[in-house]
Amino acid sequence: MQTIADQLGVSKYAVSRSLSGKDGVSETTRQTVEQLANALGYVPPSVVASARTIQLVLHDHDPVNSEVQLRIQRGIQRAAEMHGYPVQMQWEHEARRTTEAIRNGAGTILVGPHAPIPAVERQRRMLPVVKVGLIAPLELIDQIDVDANGATAAVGLKLLEYGHRDIAFLQGRGRLRGRTGRYRALRDVLADAGAQEVAELYFDENGGFLDAFKALRATGRKPTALVAGNDWIAVAAISDLLRSGMRVPDDISVVGYGDYAAAVQTTPQLTTIRVPGEEMGATAFEMLREGIERRSDPRRSPRRLLIAPTIIERQSLRRI
């Protein structure tokens, strides 16, 4: 650090902050210090210590999806162990700390709705990053995701095959991007088939379903099938329907999303879309390992890879 400071005419403090990636120096100073350090053959101790360590950063914002995230984590860890890569895991949603994690490993896998990481942060030491889940439009990062929209469209076609013509999509609260995408996929495939437009229900997931459902029926709609934004919404809907005297699936069918543990702990057991979390995790690791071991050309366009989920048919769905 003293050698770099002397050659550049800056303080040793500025060199230290630049090499550690911390705040307190300008971007111009940081880049100048790093260029000279690279020319002198400097390798940061953290890089030496973590030459094969995978940073796994799980977003801690949405507990609803934590079960799928744990499956993804398991898939990553098992694949990494097979290839001799240690995994350092943390739950984090703050962009600054996520960026620090990226700097401190051989490569990083981000799981969940992380904010986009500026390209300069990923490219500073050419460290590969893979994101599992939704990304920003044209975000410059490799991505693994599940074909949730395709699976929901397939559910719509199955409902048509089973005789259902009046169908509602249960959003729950808010306009979450993933759920909205699945609703649109269901709406579009049914519209193409000439079916009635899919009704869309928003409600508080802690007891608001029945009021929303009754309001829909008051408009003249009498859905025979409900497609839920996730399994928790589906289970809550089944519970409310049973308490109101409606029978599932005799009076109305219900389909979930995720295949959480709750899907088989309710009566009737839930027909749902199984998200292949372990396969997604293993595939994310393989994509990351390729970047680590082959040092892919940084000019290569980011890749998008969709894993096909599976429709798991149980007792909550019937033909009419």
C-alpha positions as CSV (number, residue, x, y, z in Angstrom):
1,M,0.0,0.0,0.0
2,Q,2.8,2.4,0.8
3,T,4.4,1.7,-2.6
4,I,1.2,2.5,-4.4
5,A,0.6,5.6,-2.3
6,D,4.1,6.9,-3.0
7,Q,3.8,6.3,-6.8
8,L,0.4,7.9,-7.1
9,G,0.9,10.7,-4.5
10,V,-2.1,9.7,-2.4
11,S,-2.4,8.7,1.2
12,K,-2.0,5.1,2.4
13,Y,-5.5,5.5,3.8
14,A,-6.9,6.2,0.3
15,V,-5.1,3.1,-1.1
16,S,-6.5,1.0,1.7
17,R,-10.1,2.2,1.1
18,S,-9.7,1.7,-2.6
19,L,-8.4,-1.9,-2.4
20,S,-11.0,-2.9,0.2
21,G,-13.8,-1.5,-1.9
22,K,-15.0,0.8,0.9
23,D,-16.4,4.3,0.7
24,G,-14.4,7.5,1.3
25,V,-12.5,7.8,-2.0
26,S,-13.6,8.9,-5.4
27,E,-14.3,6.4,-8.2
28,T,-11.4,7.9,-10.2
29,T,-8.9,7.3,-7.3
30,R,-10.3,3.8,-6.8
31,Q,-9.8,2.9,-10.4
32,T,-6.3,4.4,-10.5
33,V,-5.2,2.5,-7.4
34,E,-6.6,-0.8,-8.7
35,Q,-4.9,-0.4,-12.0
36,L,-1.5,0.1,-10.4
37,A,-2.1,-2.6,-7.9
38,N,-3.0,-5.1,-10.7
39,A,0.1,-4.0,-12.6
40,L,2.2,-4.7,-9.4
41,G,0.7,-8.2,-9.0
42,Y,-1.3,-7.4,-5.9
43,V,-3.9,-10.0,-4.9
44,P,-6.2,-9.0,-2.0
45,P,-6.1,-11.3,1.0
46,S,-9.8,-11.8,0.8
47,V,-9.5,-13.1,-2.7
48,V,-6.8,-15.5,-1.8
49,A,-8.8,-16.8,1.2
50,S,-12.0,-17.2,-0.8
51,A,-10.6,-18.3,-4.1
52,R,-13.2,-21.1,-4.3
53,T,-15.8,-19.8,-1.9
54,I,-19.3,-19.3,-3.3
55,Q,-21.2,-16.4,-1.8
56,L,-24.9,-17.3,-1.5
57,V,-27.1,-14.3,-0.7
58,L,-30.8,-15.0,0.0
59,H,-33.1,-12.0,0.1
60,D,-34.9,-11.8,3.5
61,H,-37.9,-9.7,2.3
62,D,-40.6,-12.3,1.6
63,P,-41.2,-15.1,4.1
64,V,-43.9,-16.6,1.9
65,N,-41.3,-17.8,-0.5
66,S,-38.8,-18.9,2.1
67,E,-39.7,-22.6,1.6
68,V,-38.8,-22.4,-2.1
69,Q,-35.6,-20.5,-1.2
70,L,-34.6,-23.2,1.2
71,R,-34.9,-25.8,-1.6
72,I,-32.8,-23.6,-3.9
73,Q,-30.2,-23.3,-1.1
74,R,-30.1,-27.1,-0.7
75,G,-29.6,-27.6,-4.4
76,I,-26.8,-25.0,-4.5
77,Q,-25.0,-26.5,-1.5
78,R,-25.2,-30.1,-2.7
79,A,-23.9,-29.2,-6.1
80,A,-21.1,-27.1,-4.7
81,E,-20.1,-29.8,-2.3
82,M,-19.8,-32.3,-5.2
83,H,-17.3,-30.0,-6.9
84,G,-15.3,-29.0,-3.8
85,Y,-16.6,-25.4,-3.5
86,P,-17.4,-24.1,0.0
87,V,-20.5,-22.0,0.3
88,Q,-20.8,-18.9,2.6
89,M,-24.5,-18.1,3.1
90,Q,-26.2,-15.0,4.4
91,W,-29.7,-13.5,4.4
92,E,-29.5,-9.9,3.2
93,H,-31.6,-7.3,1.3
94,E,-29.4,-4.2,1.6
95,A,-27.7,-3.5,-1.7
96,R,-24.5,-2.2,-0.2
97,R,-23.9,-5.4,1.8
98,T,-24.9,-7.5,-1.2
99,T,-22.2,-5.7,-3.2
100,E,-19.6,-6.5,-0.4
101,A,-20.5,-10.1,-0.6
102,I,-19.9,-10.2,-4.3
103,R,-16.4,-8.8,-3.8
104,N,-15.5,-11.4,-1.2
105,G,-16.0,-14.7,-3.1
106,A,-15.1,-16.6,-6.3
107,G,-18.6,-16.0,-7.5
108,T,-22.0,-15.1,-6.1
109,I,-25.5,-16.5,-6.4
110,L,-28.4,-14.1,-5.5
111,V,-31.7,-15.6,-4.6
112,G,-34.9,-13.5,-4.4
113,P,-35.9,-10.0,-5.3
114,H,-32.5,-8.3,-4.9
115,A,-32.0,-4.8,-6.4
116,P,-29.9,-4.7,-9.6
117,I,-26.2,-4.7,-8.9
118,P,-24.4,-2.0,-11.0
119,A,-22.3,-3.7,-13.7
120,V,-19.1,-1.8,-12.5
121,E,-19.4,-3.6,-9.2
122,R,-19.6,-7.1,-10.8
123,Q,-16.9,-6.4,-13.4
124,R,-14.3,-4.7,-11.1
125,R,-12.6,-8.1,-10.4
126,M,-14.4,-10.0,-13.1
127,L,-16.4,-12.0,-10.5
128,P,-19.3,-14.0,-11.9
129,V,-22.8,-13.5,-10.5
130,V,-26.0,-15.5,-11.1
131,K,-29.4,-14.5,-10.0
132,V,-32.2,-17.0,-9.2
133,G,-35.6,-15.4,-9.6
134,L,-37.0,-12.3,-11.3
135,I,-34.7,-9.6,-12.6
136,A,-35.1,-6.1,-13.9
137,P,-35.8,-5.7,-17.7
138,L,-32.5,-6.4,-19.6
139,E,-30.6,-6.5,-16.3
140,L,-27.0,-7.5,-17.2
141,I,-26.7,-10.6,-15.2
142,D,-27.1,-14.4,-15.7
143,Q,-30.5,-15.6,-14.5
144,I,-32.1,-18.9,-13.6
145,D,-35.9,-18.9,-13.1
146,V,-38.9,-21.2,-13.2
147,D,-41.3,-21.1,-16.1
148,A,-44.2,-20.0,-13.8
149,N,-46.1,-18.3,-16.6
150,G,-45.9,-21.3,-18.9
151,A,-47.0,-23.7,-16.1
152,T,-50.0,-21.4,-15.2
153,A,-51.0,-21.4,-18.8
154,A,-50.9,-25.2,-18.8
155,V,-53.1,-25.2,-15.7
156,G,-55.6,-23.0,-17.6
157,L,-55.7,-25.5,-20.5
158,K,-56.2,-28.4,-18.0
159,L,-59.1,-26.5,-16.4
160,L,-60.7,-26.1,-19.8
161,E,-60.2,-29.8,-20.5
162,Y,-61.9,-30.6,-17.2
163,G,-64.9,-28.5,-18.2
164,H,-64.3,-25.3,-16.2
165,R,-65.3,-22.1,-18.0
166,D,-65.7,-19.5,-15.2
167,I,-62.3,-19.2,-13.5
168,A,-60.9,-16.7,-11.0
169,F,-57.3,-15.9,-10.1
170,L,-56.6,-15.1,-6.4
171,Q,-54.0,-12.4,-6.1
172,G,-54.1,-11.8,-2.4
173,R,-52.7,-8.4,-1.4
174,G,-50.9,-6.0,-3.7
175,R,-49.8,-6.3,-7.3
176,L,-46.7,-8.5,-7.0
177,R,-44.9,-9.0,-10.3
178,G,-44.7,-12.8,-10.2
179,R,-48.4,-13.2,-9.4
180,T,-49.4,-10.6,-12.0
181,G,-47.4,-12.4,-14.6
182,R,-49.1,-15.7,-13.9
183,Y,-52.5,-14.1,-14.0
184,R,-51.8,-12.6,-17.4
185,A,-50.6,-16.0,-18.7
186,L,-53.8,-17.6,-17.5
187,R,-55.9,-14.8,-18.9
188,D,-54.2,-14.9,-22.3
189,V,-54.3,-18.7,-22.8
190,L,-58.0,-18.8,-21.9
191,A,-58.8,-15.8,-24.1
192,D,-57.1,-17.6,-27.0
193,A,-59.3,-20.6,-26.3
194,G,-62.4,-18.5,-26.4
195,A,-63.2,-18.9,-22.7
196,Q,-64.7,-16.3,-20.4
197,E,-62.3,-13.6,-19.1
198,V,-60.5,-14.6,-15.9
199,A,-61.8,-12.8,-12.8
200,E,-59.0,-11.3,-10.6
201,L,-59.5,-11.1,-6.8
202,Y,-57.4,-8.9,-4.5
203,F,-57.9,-9.3,-0.7
204,D,-56.2,-9.5,2.7
205,E,-54.8,-12.9,3.0
206,N,-55.6,-13.1,6.7
207,G,-59.3,-13.5,6.4
208,G,-60.4,-11.3,3.5
209,F,-61.1,-14.0,0.9
210,L,-64.8,-14.7,1.6
211,D,-65.8,-11.0,1.3
212,A,-64.0,-10.7,-2.0
213,F,-65.4,-14.0,-3.3
214,K,-69.0,-13.0,-2.3
215,A,-68.6,-9.6,-4.0
216,L,-67.5,-11.4,-7.2
217,R,-70.5,-13.8,-7.1
218,A,-72.8,-10.8,-6.5
219,T,-71.8,-9.5,-10.0
220,G,-73.2,-12.7,-11.5
221,R,-69.9,-14.6,-11.8
222,K,-70.0,-18.2,-10.4
223,P,-66.5,-19.5,-10.8
224,T,-66.1,-23.3,-10.7
225,A,-62.3,-23.1,-10.3
226,L,-59.9,-20.8,-8.4
227,V,-56.2,-20.5,-9.3
228,A,-54.2,-19.0,-6.4
229,G,-51.1,-16.9,-6.5
230,N,-49.4,-19.4,-4.1
231,D,-50.2,-22.4,-1.9
232,W,-50.8,-20.3,1.2
233,I,-53.5,-18.3,-0.5
234,A,-55.0,-21.5,-1.8
235,V,-55.1,-23.1,1.6
236,A,-56.7,-20.0,3.2
237,A,-59.3,-20.0,0.4
238,I,-60.1,-23.7,1.0
239,S,-60.5,-23.1,4.7
240,D,-62.8,-20.2,4.2
241,L,-64.9,-22.0,1.5
242,L,-65.3,-25.1,3.8
243,R,-66.4,-22.8,6.7
244,S,-69.0,-21.2,4.4
245,G,-70.5,-24.5,3.5
246,M,-69.0,-24.9,0.1
247,R,-67.3,-28.2,-0.7
248,V,-63.9,-28.5,-2.4
249,P,-63.7,-29.8,-5.1
250,D,-67.4,-30.8,-5.4
251,D,-68.7,-27.2,-5.6
252,I,-65.4,-25.5,-6.6
253,S,-61.9,-26.6,-7.5
254,V,-58.8,-24.9,-6.2
255,V,-55.2,-24.9,-7.6
256,G,-52.2,-23.5,-5.9
257,Y,-48.6,-22.6,-6.8
258,G,-45.3,-23.7,-5.1
259,D,-46.1,-27.2,-3.7
260,Y,-45.2,-26.1,-0.2
261,A,-45.6,-28.5,2.7
262,A,-49.0,-27.1,3.4
263,A,-50.3,-28.5,0.1
264,V,-50.5,-32.0,1.6
265,Q,-51.5,-30.9,5.1
266,T,-54.9,-29.6,4.1
267,T,-58.1,-31.5,3.3
268,P,-58.5,-32.0,0.4
269,Q,-54.9,-32.1,-0.5
270,L,-54.0,-29.3,-2.9
271,T,-53.5,-29.5,-6.7
272,T,-50.6,-27.2,-7.4
273,I,-47.5,-26.3,-9.5
274,R,-44.3,-27.7,-8.0
275,V,-41.4,-25.2,-8.2
276,P,-38.3,-27.3,-8.7
277,G,-36.2,-25.4,-6.2
278,E,-33.3,-27.9,-5.8
279,E,-32.9,-28.2,-9.6
280,M,-32.9,-24.4,-9.9
281,G,-30.2,-24.2,-7.3
282,A,-28.0,-26.9,-8.8
283,T,-28.4,-25.3,-12.3
284,A,-27.5,-21.8,-10.9
285,F,-24.3,-23.3,-9.4
286,E,-23.3,-25.0,-12.7
287,M,-23.8,-21.7,-14.5
288,L,-21.7,-19.9,-11.9
289,R,-19.0,-22.6,-11.9
290,E,-18.7,-22.2,-15.7
291,G,-18.0,-18.5,-15.1
292,I,-15.5,-19.2,-12.4
293,E,-13.5,-22.0,-14.1
294,R,-13.7,-20.8,-17.7
295,R,-13.5,-17.1,-17.0
296,S,-16.2,-16.4,-19.6
297,D,-15.7,-13.5,-22.0
298,P,-17.1,-10.4,-20.3
299,R,-18.5,-9.4,-23.6
300,R,-20.8,-12.4,-23.7
301,S,-24.4,-11.5,-23.4
302,P,-26.1,-12.5,-20.1
303,R,-28.0,-15.8,-20.3
304,R,-31.6,-16.6,-19.3
305,L,-32.5,-20.2,-18.4
306,L,-36.0,-21.3,-17.4
307,I,-36.6,-24.6,-15.6
308,A,-40.0,-26.2,-16.4
309,P,-42.1,-26.9,-13.3
310,T,-44.6,-29.8,-12.8
311,I,-48.3,-29.8,-12.2
312,I,-49.1,-32.0,-9.2
313,E,-52.7,-33.1,-9.4
314,R,-54.4,-33.9,-6.0
315,Q,-57.9,-34.0,-4.6
316,S,-58.7,-30.2,-4.8
317,L,-59.4,-30.4,-8.6
318,R,-62.1,-32.3,-10.4
319,R,-63.8,-32.6,-13.8
320,I,-67.3,-31.1,-14.1
